[in-house]
Amino acid sequence: MSEQEHRGKIRYFRSGSSGLWYFHVQADNNEIISASEGYQNKDDMMDTLKRYYPDWELEESVIGDES
């Protein structure tokens, strides 16, 4: 399967406990196949995503215990 025929998506989120930004690469069955390091700011994380996963679907997720 070529990169352009991939399935799945990338979910990115900010950790409530650390404040760092992370992303998970998910297969079409939602299995996490890769997890990122923590990024201090969203712009640095997005630059990495654009460089290594330019054609992937991005989805921001809300993670944490906000009420």
PAMARLUM-653363 format. One line per 4 residues: for each residue x, y, z of N, C-alpha, C. Coordinates in nm, 3 decimals. Atoms other than C-alpha are relative to their C-alpha. Last residue first. Example, Ala and Ser with C-alpha at 12.3 -4.5 7.8 and 13.67 -1.06 7.14 Angstrom:
REM residues 2
-0.082/-0.119/-0.006/1.367/-0.106/0.714/-0.077/0.109/0.073 | 0.089/-0.119/0.000/1.230/-0.450/0.780/0.090/0.120/0.000
REM end
This chain:
REM residues 67
0.144/0.011/-0.024/-1.581/1.961/3.325/-0.072/0.118/-0.057 | 0.068/-0.128/-0.009/-1.227/1.916/3.195/-0.149/-0.022/0.021 | 0.112/0.007/-0.092/-1.092/1.570/3.273/-0.069/0.134/0.018 | -0.017/-0.058/-0.131/-0.860/1.522/2.985/-0.128/-0.007/0.081
-0.042/0.100/-0.097/-0.843/1.456/2.615/0.010/0.071/0.135 | 0.000/-0.060/-0.133/-1.024/1.654/2.349/0.028/-0.112/0.098 | 0.078/0.069/-0.102/-0.928/1.524/2.008/0.009/0.077/0.130 | -0.034/-0.043/-0.136/-0.811/1.715/1.703/-0.094/-0.067/0.097
0.118/-0.018/-0.084/-0.844/1.516/1.381/0.045/0.040/0.140 | -0.033/-0.042/-0.136/-0.598/1.517/1.095/-0.129/0.023/0.077 | 0.110/-0.071/-0.066/-0.655/1.320/0.773/0.042/0.030/0.144 | 0.084/0.072/-0.096/-0.325/1.221/0.615/-0.109/0.090/0.056
0.130/0.030/0.060/-0.181/1.375/0.300/-0.096/-0.072/0.094 | 0.065/-0.113/0.069/0.123/1.557/0.443/-0.142/-0.028/-0.051 | 0.133/0.055/0.034/0.219/1.292/0.703/-0.082/0.103/-0.079 | -0.003/0.146/0.011/0.594/1.341/0.763/-0.132/-0.063/-0.042
-0.121/0.052/0.064/0.645/1.713/0.700/-0.009/-0.151/-0.025 | 0.000/-0.041/0.141/0.291/1.835/0.770/0.121/-0.058/-0.075 | 0.106/0.071/0.070/0.276/1.634/1.093/-0.001/0.033/-0.149 | -0.041/0.140/0.013/0.614/1.764/1.209/-0.105/-0.079/-0.077
-0.108/0.002/0.099/0.513/2.125/1.140/0.048/-0.143/-0.025 | 0.063/-0.008/0.132/0.186/2.060/1.328/0.104/0.002/-0.111 | 0.062/0.129/0.029/0.380/1.945/1.635/-0.060/0.001/-0.140 | -0.109/0.095/0.026/0.603/2.254/1.628/-0.057/-0.138/-0.036
-0.061/-0.030/0.130/0.297/2.479/1.591/0.113/-0.097/-0.035 | 0.077/0.061/0.108/0.114/2.308/1.880/0.064/0.024/-0.137 | 0.104/-0.084/0.060/0.373/2.399/2.138/-0.062/-0.068/-0.122 | 0.030/-0.115/-0.085/0.591/2.217/2.389/-0.110/0.088/-0.059
-0.045/-0.126/0.059/0.573/1.891/2.193/-0.042/0.116/0.091 | 0.074/-0.120/-0.038/0.551/1.549/2.358/0.062/0.125/-0.061 | -0.057/-0.061/-0.119/0.688/1.247/2.170/-0.087/0.120/0.036 | -0.107/-0.099/0.008/0.460/1.085/1.921/0.062/0.028/0.136
0.029/-0.109/-0.093/0.260/0.763/1.922/0.120/0.095/0.002 | -0.115/-0.082/-0.034/0.250/0.510/1.638/-0.045/0.112/0.093 | -0.118/0.066/0.055/0.022/0.224/1.535/0.128/0.080/0.024 | -0.111/-0.094/0.001/-0.277/0.317/1.747/0.125/-0.073/-0.047
-0.114/0.044/-0.079/-0.557/0.078/1.648/0.110/0.106/-0.011 | -0.024/-0.087/-0.116/-0.856/0.274/1.515/0.110/-0.048/0.093 | 0.077/0.066/-0.105/-0.952/-0.005/1.266/0.016/0.071/0.135 | 0.142/-0.012/0.030/-0.843/0.224/0.980/-0.088/-0.071/0.102
0.039/0.079/0.117/-0.501/0.250/1.142/-0.150/0.015/-0.021 | 0.094/0.108/-0.018/-0.425/0.530/1.387/-0.032/-0.068/-0.132 | 0.033/0.047/0.134/-0.123/0.759/1.407/-0.087/-0.124/0.019 | 0.002/0.145/0.021/-0.129/0.918/1.751/-0.036/-0.025/-0.145
0.086/0.056/0.104/-0.034/1.280/1.819/0.014/-0.151/-0.004 | -0.035/0.133/0.048/0.091/1.468/2.122/-0.085/-0.034/-0.121 | 0.079/0.047/0.115/0.090/1.828/2.253/0.055/-0.134/-0.048 | -0.070/0.028/0.125/0.229/1.901/2.602/-0.098/-0.049/-0.107
0.012/-0.114/0.090/0.029/2.066/2.882/0.070/-0.019/-0.133 | -0.132/-0.056/0.031/0.160/1.806/3.127/-0.007/0.127/-0.084 | -0.091/0.004/-0.114/-0.159/1.700/3.307/0.134/0.067/-0.029 | 0.043/-0.087/-0.108/-0.420/1.810/3.055/0.099/0.005/0.115
0.012/0.069/-0.127/-0.234/1.656/2.764/-0.039/0.099/0.109 | -0.084/-0.060/-0.103/-0.301/1.839/2.441/-0.027/-0.073/0.131 | 0.065/-0.048/-0.122/-0.436/1.642/2.149/0.103/0.063/0.093 | -0.093/-0.076/-0.082/-0.369/1.508/1.803/-0.075/0.063/0.115
0.070/-0.076/-0.104/-0.544/1.231/1.616/0.106/0.073/0.082 | -0.088/-0.044/-0.106/-0.391/1.111/1.291/-0.084/0.083/0.096 | -0.006/-0.144/-0.024/-0.601/0.913/1.053/0.100/0.028/0.110 | -0.023/-0.041/-0.138/-0.662/0.574/0.903/0.009/0.150/0.010
0.128/-0.019/-0.068/-0.623/0.445/0.554/0.034/0.040/0.142 | 0.015/0.034/-0.140/-0.322/0.475/0.333/-0.144/0.017/0.046 | 0.112/0.092/-0.012/-0.346/0.475/-0.045/-0.027/-0.036/0.145 | 0.121/-0.068/0.042/-0.132/0.790/-0.081/-0.123/-0.091/0.006
0.037/-0.101/-0.098/0.146/0.636/0.127/-0.132/0.066/-0.038 | -0.080/-0.122/0.006/0.152/0.332/-0.100/-0.051/0.100/0.103 | 0.085/-0.118/0.000/0.000/0.000/0.000/0.089/0.123/0.000
REM end
